[in-house]
Amino acid sequence: MKQIVIKTPEEIVKMRHSGALLAKVFAMLDEVIVEGISTMEINDRAEAFIVDELKSRPSTKGQYGFPYVLNTSIDEVICHGVPSVSKILRSVDITLEHDGYIADSSKMYCIGQITPLAKRLVNNVYESMWQGIRVVKPGATLGDIGHAIQQHAEQAGYSIVREYCGHGIGREMHEEPAVMHFGKPGTGMVLQEGMVFTIEPMINQGDHRIKQKKDGWTVVTRDKKLSAQWEHTVAVTADGVEILTLRDEERQAGYKERY
């Protein structure tokens, strides 16, 4: 297993800046994403904004051979959805690199008329993510994070995707540790100040089992029921957690940068 990369205070400053820039990408997309827009147009608008306006690099593009700047998913797609000129949106997962450090975040968009059951899933997954975030502090464990997420989701009747997880992040997109979204309290790696990782639960309306499509990227629910995902990049602080990718609408809704 690779060694955990503990970030220095100076590195956290740079990652905080990357996270703030990524939040600006979502703020721009909030004005762009409307009913009927294609996921390819969203991809192109995001790339132009990141490169031309923010003078940064869309770090997903070229990662493992992926040719686009973001993942776009609809309905039963769990993750790694490929932009298309013919598909409209459900969620956007974007990474951004600035000054050598990467931030990663995902946001759900409810476009047009959606069912109450779909809205309930979206809201539960968002709160499940926050349940995991709020337990992050030095001395807590990865199992504590996974358990908090799993408990909140399963109490509502949903299932946790097992095959994909959060991950350490910094100069590399994927660093140690792997952050599972299920687990037992008190188990797994003990968190320490300076660790930076993503929390990004993928939660299904039905069964947790998955299937990969023939494009080699897109992952869907095996039972074709809905899936949802939210994601933030977080840093372990001396006494809690800092959300590096927090967006303005979340601050306005009462969510804080630090817990």
Summary of the structure (lengths in Angstrom):
residues: 259
radius of gyration: 17.0
end to end distance: 29.6
largest distance: 47.4
contacts: 892
relative contact order: 0.18
helix: 31%
strand: 25%
